[in-house]
């Protein structure tokens, strides 16, 4: 059996000021994670008045079995460049081949036999 709280919730002081009332508010899950996946820019204001801008691209994570073969990002980029060179270029106006794959039900296959 649980022990009842001995402190009345109305008398409890959590140290929060009244203007920090979060009742009725809801957080957004993954709000900053989605932006991080898109990439972001950092502006560093130097003491001499110049601004250094650094852009960080989206974060790409490799599965552990793939990461065994690629120790750093340079080796991944080289492998992908090689793969891109093997893929034929798509010409303007060229469309994808449309293949229809139909799954025949077991009843139809059995009925034909």
ROBATI-385326 format. One record per atom (N, C-alpha, C): residue in one letter; x negated, z, y negated. Coordinates in steps of 0.05 Angstrom, whole numbers, padded with zeros to 5 digits. Layout:
N
{"A" {X Z Y}}
...
//
This chain:
113
{"X" {-00017 00000 00023}}
{"X" {00000 00000 00000}}
{"X" {-00018 00000 -00025}}
{"X" {-00011 -00017 -00044}}
{"X" {-00026 -00018 -00069}}
{"X" {-00021 00006 -00087}}
{"X" {-00042 00013 -00102}}
{"X" {-00038 00034 -00121}}
{"X" {-00026 00022 -00147}}
{"X" {-00008 00036 -00159}}
{"X" {00004 00026 -00183}}
{"X" {-00017 00028 -00206}}
{"X" {-00015 00009 -00225}}
{"X" {-00033 00010 -00248}}
{"X" {-00026 00035 -00265}}
{"X" {-00046 00050 -00272}}
{"X" {-00041 00074 -00287}}
{"X" {-00040 00069 -00317}}
{"X" {-00050 00045 -00325}}
{"X" {-00050 00039 -00354}}
{"X" {-00026 00021 -00360}}
{"X" {-00012 00029 -00381}}
{"X" {00011 00013 -00390}}
{"X" {00000 -00012 -00403}}
{"X" {00009 -00036 -00396}}
{"X" {-00001 -00060 -00408}}
{"X" {00001 -00062 -00438}}
{"X" {00021 -00049 -00449}}
{"X" {00025 -00049 -00478}}
{"X" {00003 -00033 -00492}}
{"X" {-00007 -00012 -00479}}
{"X" {-00027 00005 -00491}}
{"X" {-00055 -00004 -00485}}
{"X" {-00058 -00023 -00467}}
{"X" {-00085 -00033 -00460}}
{"X" {-00098 -00049 -00482}}
{"X" {-00122 -00042 -00490}}
{"X" {-00137 -00056 -00511}}
{"X" {-00159 -00072 -00497}}
{"X" {-00156 -00099 -00497}}
{"X" {-00177 -00116 -00485}}
{"X" {-00198 -00125 -00505}}
{"X" {-00196 -00116 -00530}}
{"X" {-00216 -00123 -00550}}
{"X" {-00210 -00150 -00564}}
{"X" {-00189 -00163 -00557}}
{"X" {-00182 -00188 -00569}}
{"X" {-00166 -00184 -00595}}
{"X" {-00173 -00199 -00615}}
{"X" {-00158 -00198 -00640}}
{"X" {-00131 -00211 -00637}}
{"X" {-00112 -00204 -00654}}
{"X" {-00085 -00215 -00650}}
{"X" {-00084 -00245 -00654}}
{"X" {-00102 -00257 -00670}}
{"X" {-00102 -00286 -00675}}
{"X" {-00111 -00302 -00650}}
{"X" {-00122 -00288 -00630}}
{"X" {-00130 -00301 -00605}}
{"X" {-00109 -00297 -00584}}
{"X" {-00086 -00308 -00589}}
{"X" {-00063 -00306 -00571}}
{"X" {-00062 -00331 -00555}}
{"X" {-00067 -00330 -00529}}
{"X" {-00067 -00354 -00512}}
{"X" {-00042 -00356 -00494}}
{"X" {-00023 -00340 -00500}}
{"X" {00002 -00341 -00484}}
{"X" {00016 -00368 -00490}}
{"X" {00025 -00381 -00469}}
{"X" {00039 -00406 -00472}}
{"X" {00020 -00430 -00475}}
{"X" {-00006 -00426 -00474}}
{"X" {-00025 -00448 -00476}}
{"X" {-00036 -00454 -00449}}
{"X" {-00042 -00479 -00444}}
{"X" {-00052 -00487 -00418}}
{"X" {-00077 -00504 -00422}}
{"X" {-00097 -00499 -00406}}
{"X" {-00122 -00514 -00407}}
{"X" {-00119 -00541 -00393}}
{"X" {-00137 -00559 -00400}}
{"X" {-00137 -00585 -00387}}
{"X" {-00161 -00587 -00368}}
{"X" {-00154 -00591 -00343}}
{"X" {-00175 -00592 -00322}}
{"X" {-00192 -00617 -00325}}
{"X" {-00218 -00614 -00325}}
{"X" {-00236 -00637 -00325}}
{"X" {-00238 -00651 -00352}}
{"X" {-00230 -00638 -00374}}
{"X" {-00230 -00650 -00400}}
{"X" {-00258 -00660 -00408}}
{"X" {-00277 -00644 -00405}}
{"X" {-00304 -00652 -00413}}
{"X" {-00319 -00666 -00391}}
{"X" {-00311 -00663 -00367}}
{"X" {-00323 -00677 -00344}}
{"X" {-00319 -00707 -00346}}
{"X" {-00294 -00715 -00354}}
{"X" {-00288 -00743 -00356}}
{"X" {-00305 -00756 -00378}}
{"X" {-00309 -00742 -00401}}
{"X" {-00326 -00753 -00422}}
{"X" {-00355 -00755 -00413}}
{"X" {-00364 -00736 -00398}}
{"X" {-00391 -00736 -00388}}
{"X" {-00396 -00760 -00370}}
{"X" {-00376 -00767 -00354}}
{"X" {-00378 -00790 -00336}}
{"X" {-00379 -00817 -00351}}
{"X" {-00368 -00818 -00375}}
{"X" {-00368 -00842 -00391}}
{"X" {-00395 -00846 -00405}}
{"X" {-00409 -00824 -00410}}
{"X" {-00434 -00825 -00425}}
{"X" {-00430 -00813 -00453}}
{"X" {-00451 -00804 -00466}}
{"X" {-00448 -00792 -00492}}
{"X" {-00473 -00796 -00508}}
{"X" {-00471 -00791 -00534}}
{"X" {-00493 -00795 -00553}}
{"X" {-00499 -00768 -00566}}
{"X" {-00525 -00762 -00569}}
{"X" {-00534 -00737 -00582}}
{"X" {-00549 -00745 -00608}}
{"X" {-00541 -00733 -00630}}
{"X" {-00555 -00737 -00656}}
{"X" {-00571 -00712 -00662}}
{"X" {-00597 -00715 -00665}}
{"X" {-00614 -00693 -00672}}
{"X" {-00623 -00696 -00701}}
{"X" {-00616 -00677 -00718}}
{"X" {-00624 -00677 -00746}}
{"X" {-00651 -00663 -00749}}
{"X" {-00671 -00678 -00756}}
{"X" {-00698 -00667 -00758}}
{"X" {-00702 -00654 -00786}}
{"X" {-00723 -00637 -00788}}
{"X" {-00728 -00623 -00813}}
{"X" {-00735 -00642 -00836}}
{"X" {-00748 -00665 -00830}}
{"X" {-00756 -00683 -00851}}
{"X" {-00733 -00701 -00860}}
{"X" {-00709 -00697 -00850}}
{"X" {-00686 -00712 -00859}}
{"X" {-00678 -00736 -00842}}
{"X" {-00695 -00742 -00823}}
{"X" {-00689 -00764 -00805}}
{"X" {-00670 -00755 -00783}}
{"X" {-00657 -00775 -00771}}
{"X" {-00638 -00769 -00749}}
{"X" {-00647 -00784 -00725}}
{"X" {-00651 -00770 -00703}}
{"X" {-00658 -00783 -00677}}
{"X" {-00633 -00785 -00661}}
{"X" {-00627 -00809 -00651}}
{"X" {-00603 -00813 -00635}}
{"X" {-00612 -00820 -00607}}
{"X" {-00601 -00805 -00588}}
{"X" {-00606 -00810 -00559}}
{"X" {-00579 -00815 -00545}}
{"X" {-00578 -00836 -00530}}
{"X" {-00553 -00842 -00515}}
{"X" {-00559 -00837 -00486}}
{"X" {-00541 -00822 -00473}}
{"X" {-00543 -00816 -00445}}
{"X" {-00520 -00830 -00431}}
{"X" {-00526 -00847 -00412}}
{"X" {-00506 -00862 -00397}}
{"X" {-00491 -00845 -00378}}
{"X" {-00473 -00858 -00364}}
{"X" {-00457 -00843 -00345}}
{"X" {-00474 -00832 -00322}}
{"X" {-00466 -00810 -00311}}
{"X" {-00481 -00798 -00289}}
{"X" {-00472 -00811 -00263}}
{"X" {-00491 -00820 -00247}}
{"X" {-00484 -00832 -00221}}
{"X" {-00498 -00815 -00200}}
{"X" {-00482 -00806 -00181}}
{"X" {-00493 -00789 -00160}}
{"X" {-00494 -00804 -00133}}
{"X" {-00515 -00800 -00119}}
{"X" {-00518 -00813 -00093}}
{"X" {-00511 -00794 -00071}}
{"X" {-00500 -00804 -00050}}
{"X" {-00495 -00788 -00026}}
{"X" {-00521 -00780 -00014}}
{"X" {-00523 -00757 -00001}}
{"X" {-00548 -00747 00010}}
{"X" {-00562 -00766 00029}}
{"X" {-00547 -00781 00046}}
{"X" {-00559 -00799 00065}}
{"X" {-00571 -00823 00050}}
{"X" {-00560 -00832 00028}}
{"X" {-00571 -00854 00013}}
{"X" {-00595 -00844 -00004}}
{"X" {-00594 -00820 -00014}}
{"X" {-00615 -00808 -00030}}
{"X" {-00641 -00805 -00015}}
{"X" {-00639 -00804 00012}}
{"X" {-00663 -00802 00028}}
{"X" {-00681 -00826 00025}}
{"X" {-00669 -00849 00020}}
{"X" {-00684 -00874 00018}}
{"X" {-00693 -00881 -00010}}
{"X" {-00681 -00868 -00030}}
{"X" {-00687 -00873 -00058}}
{"X" {-00696 -00847 -00072}}
{"X" {-00723 -00844 -00075}}
{"X" {-00732 -00819 -00087}}
{"X" {-00727 -00816 -00117}}
{"X" {-00724 -00839 -00131}}
{"X" {-00719 -00837 -00160}}
{"X" {-00701 -00860 -00169}}
{"X" {-00694 -00859 -00195}}
{"X" {-00675 -00879 -00205}}
{"X" {-00688 -00907 -00206}}
{"X" {-00714 -00908 -00210}}
{"X" {-00728 -00934 -00211}}
{"X" {-00725 -00950 -00185}}
{"X" {-00727 -00936 -00162}}
{"X" {-00725 -00949 -00136}}
{"X" {-00696 -00958 -00132}}
{"X" {-00676 -00943 -00141}}
{"X" {-00648 -00951 -00139}}
{"X" {-00643 -00976 -00155}}
{"X" {-00654 -00977 -00180}}
{"X" {-00650 -01000 -00197}}
{"X" {-00663 -01025 -00185}}
{"X" {-00687 -01022 -00174}}
{"X" {-00700 -01045 -00162}}
{"X" {-00684 -01056 -00138}}
{"X" {-00674 -01038 -00122}}
{"X" {-00657 -01047 -00099}}
{"X" {-00632 -01061 -00108}}
{"X" {-00619 -01051 -00129}}
{"X" {-00595 -01064 -00139}}
{"X" {-00601 -01090 -00152}}
{"X" {-00623 -01093 -00166}}
{"X" {-00631 -01119 -00178}}
{"X" {-00635 -01140 -00156}}
{"X" {-00648 -01131 -00134}}
{"X" {-00652 -01150 -00112}}
{"X" {-00626 -01158 -00100}}
{"X" {-00607 -01140 -00097}}
{"X" {-00581 -01146 -00086}}
{"X" {-00566 -01165 -00105}}
{"X" {-00567 -01160 -00131}}
{"X" {-00554 -01177 -00151}}
{"X" {-00564 -01205 -00149}}
{"X" {-00590 -01208 -00145}}
{"X" {-00602 -01235 -00143}}
{"X" {-00592 -01251 -00119}}
{"X" {-00583 -01237 -00098}}
{"X" {-00573 -01250 -00074}}
{"X" {-00544 -01259 -00077}}
{"X" {-00529 -01246 -00095}}
{"X" {-00501 -01253 -00099}}
{"X" {-00499 -01278 -00116}}
{"X" {-00484 -01298 -00107}}
{"X" {-00481 -01322 -00123}}
{"X" {-00464 -01316 -00148}}
{"X" {-00471 -01330 -00170}}
{"X" {-00457 -01326 -00195}}
{"X" {-00429 -01337 -00193}}
{"X" {-00411 -01324 -00205}}
{"X" {-00383 -01333 -00206}}
{"X" {-00380 -01353 -00229}}
{"X" {-00370 -01376 -00224}}
{"X" {-00366 -01396 -00245}}
{"X" {-00340 -01391 -00260}}
{"X" {-00339 -01401 -00285}}
{"X" {-00315 -01397 -00301}}
{"X" {-00292 -01412 -00288}}
{"X" {-00269 -01399 -00286}}
{"X" {-00246 -01411 -00274}}
{"X" {-00244 -01407 -00244}}
{"X" {-00265 -01397 -00232}}
{"X" {-00265 -01393 -00203}}
{"X" {-00248 -01368 -00196}}
{"X" {-00232 -01371 -00176}}
{"X" {-00214 -01348 -00169}}
{"X" {-00222 -01338 -00141}}
{"X" {-00213 -01315 -00135}}
{"X" {-00219 -01303 -00109}}
{"X" {-00203 -01318 -00087}}
{"X" {-00214 -01319 -00064}}
{"X" {-00199 -01330 -00041}}
{"X" {-00177 -01311 -00033}}
{"X" {-00154 -01322 -00028}}
{"X" {-00132 -01304 -00021}}
{"X" {-00126 -01307 00009}}
{"X" {-00131 -01286 00023}}
{"X" {-00127 -01285 00052}}
{"X" {-00104 -01266 00057}}
{"X" {-00086 -01275 00073}}
{"X" {-00063 -01258 00081}}
{"X" {-00068 -01248 00109}}
{"X" {-00069 -01222 00111}}
{"X" {-00073 -01210 00137}}
{"X" {-00047 -01196 00144}}
{"X" {-00034 -01205 00165}}
{"X" {-00008 -01193 00172}}
{"X" {-00012 -01177 00198}}
{"X" {-00002 -01154 00198}}
{"X" {-00003 -01137 00221}}
{"X" {00023 -01141 00236}}
{"X" {00021 -01151 00260}}
{"X" {00045 -01154 00277}}
{"X" {00052 -01128 00290}}
{"X" {00077 -01122 00290}}
{"X" {00085 -01097 00302}}
{"X" {00083 -01099 00333}}
{"X" {00081 -01077 00346}}
{"X" {00078 -01076 00375}}
{"X" {00102 -01088 00389}}
{"X" {00125 -01085 00376}}
{"X" {00150 -01096 00388}}
{"X" {00149 -01126 00390}}
{"X" {00139 -01139 00368}}
{"X" {00138 -01168 00367}}
{"X" {00118 -01179 00388}}
{"X" {00095 -01166 00389}}
{"X" {00075 -01175 00409}}
{"X" {00085 -01172 00437}}
{"X" {00098 -01150 00443}}
{"X" {00109 -01145 00469}}
{"X" {00131 -01164 00476}}
{"X" {00147 -01172 00456}}
{"X" {00170 -01190 00461}}
{"X" {00160 -01218 00467}}
{"X" {00138 -01227 00456}}
{"X" {00128 -01254 00460}}
{"X" {00116 -01257 00488}}
{"X" {00106 -01235 00500}}
{"X" {00094 -01237 00526}}
{"X" {00114 -01238 00548}}
//
